[in-house]
């Protein structure tokens, strides 16, 4: 395996661990521990951490190392503001150009969401709820949009871990189903309004005034 694909494997593994909430905000990512775990040099670990820092999933601190990012409430609001700007227009374009097969593929995705929520599968539920939005971009054949949304939603996964109140996941699935129904009916204005309302509801369900616990002992005891 070449260095680029090895680095990509490390980036993907750490991204999944962060997004699936197995690595919590503020967790220190020690280079040597990661190198030992993946069986690679610290140079490759540094390359992977640099890429994760560019995606805003971790932060690099001089003389202290790398930590899983801890997004602020202001950043959370900004991320959701950007998502609304992008996804409202994406919904409009999806309706104008989607085929019955693409709508069917989106329906299959919503059915998978429902199964994950009803079975209590939290990692799959988290992935699928975010992937609904990326899936729309993929079905449109717009890989740039899919990648951009994927990065925004990765940041949202961190934000929801820190701020989301309970019972929000089931509500999100129900709203995805309503958006899909409007898309299938080719009701552009309704679908656009439902997408905007959905993203606002997700943001409103975040307790952004909550004080976030720290994984850093010095910070926690300060």
Backbone bond lengths (Angstrom), bond angles and torsions (degrees), N, CA, C in turn:
res aa  C-N    CA-C-N  psi(-1)  N-CA   C-N-CA  omega(-1)  CA-C   N-CA-C  phi
1 X - - - 1.464 - - 1.536 108.94 -
2 X 1.359 118.24 128.90 1.467 119.85 -177.96 1.533 110.51 -76.25
3 X 1.340 114.98 170.63 1.464 119.73 -174.24 1.520 112.23 -63.06
4 X 1.337 117.82 -39.66 1.462 120.82 -178.83 1.523 111.66 -62.74
5 X 1.336 116.58 -44.74 1.466 119.14 -179.09 1.527 110.86 -70.73
6 X 1.348 116.78 -32.50 1.470 119.85 176.07 1.521 110.60 -65.61
7 X 1.342 115.81 -43.89 1.467 120.48 177.88 1.523 110.23 -61.48
8 X 1.337 116.35 -43.08 1.469 121.04 179.19 1.534 110.53 -60.88
9 X 1.334 116.92 -40.27 1.476 121.01 179.07 1.528 110.44 -61.99
10 X 1.335 116.49 -41.72 1.469 121.21 179.40 1.530 110.50 -66.92
11 X 1.339 116.07 -44.03 1.470 120.97 178.73 1.532 109.98 -60.23
12 X 1.331 116.57 -45.92 1.469 120.96 -178.81 1.530 111.26 -63.09
13 X 1.332 116.67 -41.90 1.470 120.64 -178.46 1.529 110.96 -65.97
14 X 1.334 116.71 -43.12 1.470 120.22 -179.93 1.524 111.03 -70.25
15 X 1.351 116.19 -38.71 1.469 119.80 177.66 1.519 110.36 -59.89
16 X 1.340 116.45 -46.41 1.468 120.78 179.54 1.527 110.92 -61.12
17 X 1.325 116.77 -42.34 1.470 120.47 -179.11 1.526 111.39 -63.96
18 X 1.346 116.29 -36.44 1.468 120.63 179.46 1.523 110.02 -73.77
19 X 1.338 116.22 -49.47 1.463 120.91 -176.26 1.533 111.40 -65.13
20 X 1.329 116.76 -35.83 1.467 120.64 179.85 1.525 112.31 -85.40
21 X 1.355 115.55 8.36 1.460 121.78 171.92 1.527 113.51 68.49
22 X 1.339 116.44 23.75 1.466 119.68 174.72 1.525 110.46 -85.42
23 X 1.327 116.75 -25.19 1.468 122.44 170.85 1.517 106.98 -111.85
24 X 1.304 117.62 119.61 1.453 121.26 -173.45 1.534 112.31 -88.26
25 X 1.343 117.20 156.22 1.471 120.81 175.86 1.519 110.99 -52.94
26 X 1.338 115.07 136.32 1.454 120.81 178.77 1.511 114.25 90.67
27 X 1.345 118.24 -9.28 1.467 121.00 -179.69 1.523 110.62 -66.77
28 X 1.334 116.65 131.47 1.463 120.93 178.56 1.524 109.77 -76.76
29 X 1.334 116.61 134.23 1.459 122.40 179.13 1.534 108.30 -106.60
30 X 1.322 115.93 92.66 1.469 121.36 -176.50 1.527 110.31 -73.89
31 X 1.329 115.97 126.10 1.471 121.10 -175.73 1.526 112.21 -57.54
32 X 1.346 117.23 -46.23 1.462 119.50 -174.90 1.523 111.60 -66.97
33 X 1.330 116.49 -39.25 1.474 120.07 177.79 1.530 110.48 -62.46
34 X 1.330 115.87 -41.92 1.467 119.56 179.14 1.526 110.69 -67.08
35 X 1.337 116.54 -41.02 1.471 120.65 179.45 1.533 110.15 -60.92
36 X 1.338 115.97 -42.56 1.467 120.22 179.36 1.534 110.45 -65.70
37 X 1.334 115.95 -42.11 1.469 120.28 -177.81 1.529 111.59 -62.87
38 X 1.347 115.70 -45.16 1.468 119.73 -176.72 1.527 112.73 -89.17
39 X 1.327 117.07 -8.48 1.456 120.56 179.45 1.518 112.96 67.23
40 X 1.335 116.11 39.97 1.466 121.44 -178.62 1.526 109.35 -132.03
41 X 1.338 115.48 175.52 1.463 120.22 178.32 1.525 111.10 -77.23
42 X 1.325 116.23 160.37 1.474 120.66 176.86 1.521 110.50 -66.46
43 X 1.330 117.61 -24.31 1.473 121.12 177.65 1.529 110.10 -62.06
44 X 1.340 116.71 -44.70 1.468 120.23 178.76 1.533 111.02 -67.12
45 X 1.329 116.48 -36.44 1.469 120.21 177.26 1.527 109.79 -62.86
46 X 1.337 116.78 -43.02 1.480 120.48 179.13 1.528 110.96 -61.31
47 X 1.342 116.42 -39.88 1.476 119.77 178.29 1.530 110.41 -62.38
48 X 1.328 116.33 -43.10 1.466 120.69 179.84 1.529 110.55 -64.94
49 X 1.330 116.60 -43.34 1.465 120.36 -179.80 1.532 110.95 -64.50
50 X 1.323 116.85 -36.68 1.471 120.55 177.42 1.529 110.19 -61.60
51 X 1.340 116.30 -43.30 1.474 119.77 179.30 1.532 111.09 -64.55
52 X 1.331 116.82 -39.29 1.465 120.61 178.66 1.528 111.16 -67.36
53 X 1.329 116.04 -33.72 1.469 120.08 176.98 1.526 110.20 -66.76
54 X 1.334 116.89 -37.83 1.465 120.89 177.58 1.529 110.67 -64.11
55 X 1.331 116.90 -33.06 1.473 121.79 178.69 1.530 111.83 -82.74
56 X 1.347 116.53 -0.18 1.477 123.05 178.29 1.524 112.86 68.31
57 X 1.342 116.99 18.71 1.460 118.98 178.08 1.535 111.25 -86.92
58 X 1.317 117.08 -23.07 1.463 120.26 173.57 1.526 108.59 -132.71
59 X 1.321 114.62 164.34 1.471 119.43 174.29 1.525 108.32 -122.27
60 X 1.331 115.72 142.00 1.462 121.59 178.84 1.532 107.75 -103.64
61 X 1.332 116.81 127.64 1.461 120.89 179.51 1.529 109.39 -117.07
62 X 1.336 117.39 125.53 1.466 120.92 -179.92 1.527 111.47 -54.49
63 X 1.312 115.46 131.67 1.473 124.29 176.76 1.529 113.56 68.67
64 X 1.351 117.24 -0.76 1.466 119.69 -179.97 1.528 111.76 -117.01
65 X 1.335 117.53 -31.06 1.456 119.92 178.22 1.516 113.43 110.64
66 X 1.332 114.24 -157.48 1.469 121.07 -175.16 1.526 110.57 -106.91
67 X 1.343 115.42 142.16 1.458 121.90 -179.70 1.524 109.20 -136.27
68 X 1.341 116.41 145.86 1.471 119.66 171.88 1.528 107.31 -59.91
69 X 1.320 116.02 133.29 1.468 120.78 -174.28 1.524 111.86 -62.00
70 X 1.320 114.68 151.80 1.460 122.64 176.40 1.523 107.60 -123.64
71 X 1.336 118.07 86.36 1.467 120.16 -175.10 1.528 111.49 -63.42
72 X 1.329 116.22 140.79 1.461 120.81 177.46 1.525 110.07 -80.38
73 X 1.325 116.49 165.95 1.465 120.09 177.85 1.530 110.28 -64.28
74 X 1.348 117.84 -34.03 1.474 120.68 177.19 1.519 110.67 -63.60
75 X 1.354 116.11 -42.95 1.465 119.96 178.89 1.519 110.09 -63.69
76 X 1.350 116.48 -39.65 1.464 120.35 178.49 1.524 110.22 -57.56
77 X 1.319 116.89 -46.69 1.470 120.59 -179.31 1.524 110.78 -63.67
78 X 1.340 116.70 -39.48 1.468 120.50 -179.74 1.529 110.90 -66.26
79 X 1.329 116.81 -42.24 1.471 120.66 179.74 1.524 110.19 -60.72
80 X 1.328 116.84 -45.62 1.460 119.33 179.86 1.526 111.96 -68.43
81 X 1.332 117.03 -31.94 1.464 120.09 175.44 1.521 111.43 -63.11
82 X 1.336 116.18 -42.82 1.472 120.77 178.01 1.521 110.24 -65.55
83 X 1.321 116.47 -41.67 1.476 119.54 179.77 1.525 110.88 -60.93
84 X 1.325 117.46 -41.82 1.469 119.39 179.51 1.522 111.03 -61.64
85 X 1.343 116.11 -44.24 1.470 120.37 -179.92 1.531 110.93 -58.03
86 X 1.333 116.16 -44.15 1.463 121.44 -175.99 1.528 111.51 -76.39
87 X 1.325 116.66 -47.78 1.465 120.25 -167.73 1.522 113.76 -78.37
88 X 1.321 117.10 -25.95 1.460 119.41 175.45 1.534 109.40 -64.11
89 X 1.323 116.22 -45.63 1.470 120.18 178.57 1.525 111.02 -69.52
90 X 1.346 117.06 -36.26 1.469 120.23 177.58 1.533 110.39 -60.33
91 X 1.338 116.72 -41.36 1.468 120.80 179.40 1.522 110.62 -61.07
92 X 1.324 115.71 -42.65 1.473 120.89 178.87 1.527 110.52 -60.21
93 X 1.340 115.58 -46.45 1.468 120.26 -178.40 1.522 111.65 -68.52
94 X 1.346 116.60 -35.67 1.469 120.41 -179.90 1.527 110.14 -61.02
95 X 1.325 116.62 -44.68 1.467 120.81 -179.95 1.529 110.77 -62.53
96 X 1.325 116.30 -39.60 1.468 120.26 -175.65 1.524 112.65 -70.76
97 X 1.337 117.89 -27.39 1.466 118.61 -173.50 1.525 114.65 -121.13
98 X 1.336 118.99 -4.93 1.469 119.66 -174.61 1.523 111.80 -75.37
99 X 1.323 114.64 150.36 1.470 122.44 177.04 1.533 108.90 -100.34
100 X 1.328 117.95 164.47 1.480 120.03 175.93 1.534 112.38 -55.56
101 X 1.332 117.92 -35.72 1.463 120.48 179.11 1.525 111.97 -66.77
102 X 1.339 116.58 -35.42 1.469 120.09 178.44 1.530 110.64 -69.96
103 X 1.314 116.45 -39.11 1.475 120.34 175.75 1.530 109.70 -63.66
104 X 1.337 116.34 -39.95 1.469 121.07 178.10 1.537 110.86 -62.26
105 X 1.332 116.62 -41.28 1.469 120.93 179.22 1.531 110.65 -63.37
106 X 1.325 116.32 -38.29 1.466 120.51 178.28 1.538 109.90 -68.23
107 X 1.332 116.71 -36.90 1.469 120.98 177.93 1.534 110.32 -63.88
108 X 1.324 116.68 -40.85 1.473 120.88 177.85 1.529 110.59 -61.18
109 X 1.341 114.96 -37.83 1.472 119.29 178.98 1.528 110.66 -64.59
110 X 1.335 117.29 -44.50 1.470 121.15 179.36 1.526 110.49 -61.96
111 X 1.330 117.54 -37.35 1.466 120.78 177.40 1.534 111.29 -63.52
112 X 1.329 116.63 -37.29 1.470 120.83 176.18 1.530 110.78 -65.55
113 X 1.342 116.36 -39.02 1.473 120.67 176.41 1.527 110.27 -58.67
114 X 1.334 115.20 -47.89 1.472 120.39 -178.11 1.532 110.82 -58.90
115 X 1.347 116.39 -41.83 1.469 120.61 179.59 1.520 111.20 -63.96
116 X 1.354 116.77 -42.29 1.471 121.01 -178.74 1.525 111.15 -65.84
117 X 1.337 116.25 -39.34 1.469 120.21 179.66 1.524 110.54 -68.11
118 X 1.337 116.94 -44.40 1.474 120.36 -176.96 1.527 111.65 -69.39
119 X 1.348 117.28 -27.72 1.470 120.34 -179.76 1.529 112.48 -88.73
120 X 1.339 116.46 -6.22 1.468 119.93 179.50 1.516 113.41 73.58
121 X 1.328 117.37 22.44 1.473 122.63 179.56 1.531 108.88 -82.07
122 X 1.346 116.43 90.89 1.467 120.76 -171.97 1.536 113.29 -64.53
123 X 1.362 119.78 -47.69 1.476 118.10 179.55 1.531 113.05 -59.66
124 X 1.354 116.34 -45.02 1.473 119.48 179.85 1.519 110.65 -65.97
125 X 1.336 115.60 -40.21 1.463 120.12 179.21 1.529 110.80 -59.51
126 X 1.331 116.22 -45.78 1.464 121.16 -179.55 1.519 110.79 -60.66
127 X 1.341 115.95 -46.61 1.463 121.12 179.79 1.524 111.19 -62.16
128 X 1.330 116.41 -48.86 1.466 120.88 -173.74 1.515 112.15 -66.97
129 X 1.329 117.85 -38.98 1.463 120.29 -179.55 1.522 110.66 -63.18
130 X 1.346 116.89 -39.73 1.462 119.64 176.64 1.515 112.03 -73.14
131 X 1.339 115.47 -37.57 1.466 120.30 -176.30 1.527 113.48 -67.60
132 X 1.332 118.30 -20.10 1.469 121.02 176.38 1.525 109.62 -53.60
133 X 1.326 115.96 -43.31 1.465 121.82 -176.46 1.533 110.77 -73.50
134 X 1.339 115.97 -42.09 1.467 120.30 177.06 1.530 110.36 -65.42
135 X 1.333 116.06 -37.17 1.478 121.11 -178.57 1.526 110.79 -61.07
136 X 1.327 116.72 -38.71 1.462 119.22 177.69 1.527 110.69 -59.27
137 X 1.335 116.33 -44.68 1.469 120.70 179.90 1.523 110.91 -64.81
138 X 1.339 116.61 -41.15 1.469 120.57 179.11 1.523 111.08 -63.10
139 X 1.324 116.39 -43.24 1.465 120.47 -179.20 1.530 111.40 -65.56
140 X 1.324 116.98 -26.48 1.466 121.34 175.73 1.529 111.28 -77.21
141 X 1.346 116.03 -10.73 1.466 120.36 -178.56 1.517 113.42 79.92
142 X 1.349 116.92 16.81 1.473 120.77 -178.25 1.525 109.01 -103.49
143 X 1.333 115.56 91.91 1.466 120.64 -176.48 1.531 112.39 -70.19
144 X 1.330 117.29 -30.52 1.472 120.45 177.93 1.529 109.36 -64.14
145 X 1.328 115.97 -46.12 1.464 121.16 178.59 1.527 110.59 -64.48
146 X 1.331 117.07 -41.80 1.464 120.90 179.74 1.531 110.84 -61.66
147 X 1.332 116.42 -41.88 1.465 120.52 -179.96 1.525 110.82 -67.43
148 X 1.323 116.33 -43.66 1.467 121.16 179.77 1.527 110.66 -61.70
149 X 1.333 116.26 -45.70 1.466 120.36 179.15 1.533 110.91 -65.42
150 X 1.338 115.48 -38.34 1.466 119.38 178.33 1.517 111.62 -58.43
151 X 1.335 116.55 -41.59 1.465 120.95 179.63 1.528 110.97 -68.98
152 X 1.328 116.86 -41.65 1.475 120.20 178.15 1.529 110.47 -63.31
153 X 1.331 115.93 -40.86 1.463 120.17 -177.01 1.523 110.75 -72.29
154 X 1.337 117.67 -30.70 1.467 120.35 173.01 1.527 109.92 -60.32
155 X 1.330 116.20 -42.22 1.465 120.24 177.64 1.526 110.14 -66.52
156 X 1.325 116.78 -36.28 1.466 120.96 178.45 1.523 111.08 -65.31
157 X 1.341 117.15 -34.54 1.461 120.13 -179.83 1.524 110.59 -62.04
158 X 1.330 116.34 -39.90 1.463 120.81 175.24 1.520 110.60 -64.07
159 X 1.333 115.17 -43.67 1.468 120.68 -178.54 1.522 110.79 -63.38
160 X 1.350 116.69 -44.02 1.465 118.88 -178.41 1.525 111.12 -68.37
161 X 1.325 117.34 -33.28 1.469 119.99 176.12 1.522 110.00 -58.18
162 X 1.335 116.07 -42.59 1.456 120.84 -173.76 1.526 112.85 -81.30
163 X 1.341 116.79 -32.33 1.465 118.85 -167.92 1.525 115.84 -121.86
164 X 1.350 118.51 -13.11 1.466 118.87 -170.87 1.528 112.27 -72.26
165 X 1.326 115.32 137.02 1.455 121.43 175.61 1.536 108.59 -83.88
166 X 1.316 117.24 167.44 1.470 121.18 -177.15 1.528 111.44 -74.01
167 X 1.310 116.24 165.02 1.476 125.79 177.35 1.539 113.44 69.94
168 X 1.335 117.99 4.20 1.465 119.63 -176.41 1.529 112.03 -75.11
169 X 1.335 117.47 -30.89 1.474 120.27 -174.82 1.534 111.50 -63.08
170 X 1.329 117.18 -46.10 1.465 120.75 -179.02 1.530 109.87 -61.02
171 X 1.324 115.91 -39.23 1.462 120.66 179.77 1.529 110.42 -64.67
172 X 1.344 117.01 -39.17 1.467 121.22 179.20 1.520 111.55 -62.35
173 X 1.335 116.94 -41.98 1.470 120.64 179.04 1.523 110.17 -62.28
174 X 1.325 116.09 -43.77 1.466 120.28 179.70 1.536 110.46 -60.61
175 X 1.324 116.47 -39.94 1.462 120.10 179.98 1.528 111.54 -70.35
176 X 1.342 116.70 -37.46 1.467 119.75 174.69 1.531 109.98 -59.44
177 X 1.325 116.23 -41.50 1.472 120.76 -179.75 1.536 110.87 -63.62
178 X 1.325 117.10 -38.32 1.470 120.98 178.59 1.528 111.24 -68.99
179 X 1.336 116.63 -39.55 1.472 120.96 176.62 1.530 109.15 -61.51
180 X 1.335 115.71 -45.30 1.457 121.09 -179.82 1.530 111.03 -60.43
181 X 1.323 116.54 -41.68 1.469 121.26 -179.66 1.542 109.93 -60.67
182 X 1.340 116.11 -42.63 1.466 120.20 179.19 1.531 111.08 -67.73
183 X 1.340 116.54 -37.29 1.467 120.75 177.51 1.534 109.92 -63.71
184 X 1.335 116.41 -46.93 1.469 121.18 -179.29 1.523 111.10 -60.95
185 X 1.346 116.84 -32.38 1.471 121.57 179.46 1.530 111.59 -84.11
186 X 1.350 116.29 -0.59 1.473 122.19 -177.81 1.534 111.35 58.23
187 X 1.325 116.49 31.94 1.467 121.36 177.80 1.524 108.19 -92.53
188 X 1.330 114.60 88.36 1.466 121.01 -171.36 1.524 112.80 -60.45
189 X 1.326 116.90 -49.54 1.460 119.80 -175.96 1.529 112.06 -64.44
190 X 1.339 116.58 -40.03 1.463 119.62 178.48 1.530 110.67 -65.59
191 X 1.333 117.10 -45.17 1.475 120.98 -178.75 1.520 110.93 -61.43
192 X 1.335 116.20 -43.07 1.467 121.21 179.76 1.530 109.98 -63.18
193 X 1.338 116.24 -43.89 1.471 119.80 -179.73 1.532 110.88 -65.03
194 X 1.344 116.09 -41.48 1.466 119.89 -179.83 1.530 112.00 -65.12
195 X 1.349 117.19 -38.61 1.464 120.07 177.99 1.526 110.52 -64.24
196 X 1.332 116.51 -44.83 1.468 120.59 178.72 1.529 110.06 -60.76
197 X 1.328 116.84 -46.00 1.467 121.07 -179.83 1.533 111.21 -64.50
198 X 1.322 116.38 -39.27 1.471 121.29 179.70 1.525 110.89 -59.28
199 X 1.339 116.41 -49.43 1.464 119.68 -178.66 1.526 111.05 -66.66
200 X 1.323 117.03 -34.31 1.472 120.10 175.93 1.529 110.56 -66.82
201 X 1.338 116.69 -39.78 1.465 120.26 178.69 1.527 111.12 -63.76
202 X 1.345 116.51 -43.48 1.469 119.56 178.65 1.526 109.54 -58.24
203 X 1.339 115.60 -45.49 1.471 119.67 -179.73 1.530 110.77 -64.85
204 X 1.332 116.75 -42.80 1.472 120.68 -178.55 1.525 111.70 -65.01
205 X 1.342 116.66 -28.37 1.462 120.71 -179.92 1.527 112.95 -78.85
206 X 1.336 116.71 -3.85 1.463 120.46 176.53 1.524 108.60 -87.69
207 X 1.321 116.21 130.35 1.466 120.39 178.55 1.530 108.06 -84.03
208 X 1.352 115.81 77.93 1.464 120.30 -171.45 1.524 113.67 -72.97
209 X 1.335 116.84 -6.57 1.466 118.57 175.54 1.532 111.32 -95.05
210 X 1.354 115.89 2.42 1.467 120.30 -179.05 1.529 110.35 -70.73
211 X 1.320 116.63 137.75 1.460 120.32 175.14 1.526 107.67 -78.96
212 X 1.318 116.00 124.15 1.461 120.78 -174.00 1.521 110.97 -84.44
213 X 1.346 118.76 127.74 1.448 120.33 177.82 1.518 110.89 -67.47
214 X 1.311 115.45 149.77 1.467 120.14 -177.55 1.515 111.05 -103.90
215 X 1.340 116.29 144.88 1.461 120.72 174.01 1.526 110.58 -90.27
216 X 1.343 115.71 -6.18 1.471 121.05 -177.24 1.530 107.70 -92.30
217 X 1.342 117.59 118.31 1.457 121.67 -175.39 1.516 111.38 -59.99
218 X 1.354 116.62 -44.55 1.477 119.71 -178.44 1.529 110.37 -61.03
219 X 1.355 116.69 -42.28 1.460 120.36 179.51 1.523 110.42 -68.26
220 X 1.323 116.78 -40.53 1.463 120.46 -177.01 1.533 111.12 -65.77
221 X 1.337 116.66 -33.09 1.471 120.54 -177.31 1.513 113.48 -92.95
222 X 1.353 115.87 -5.29 1.478 118.96 -177.40 1.521 110.58 -67.19
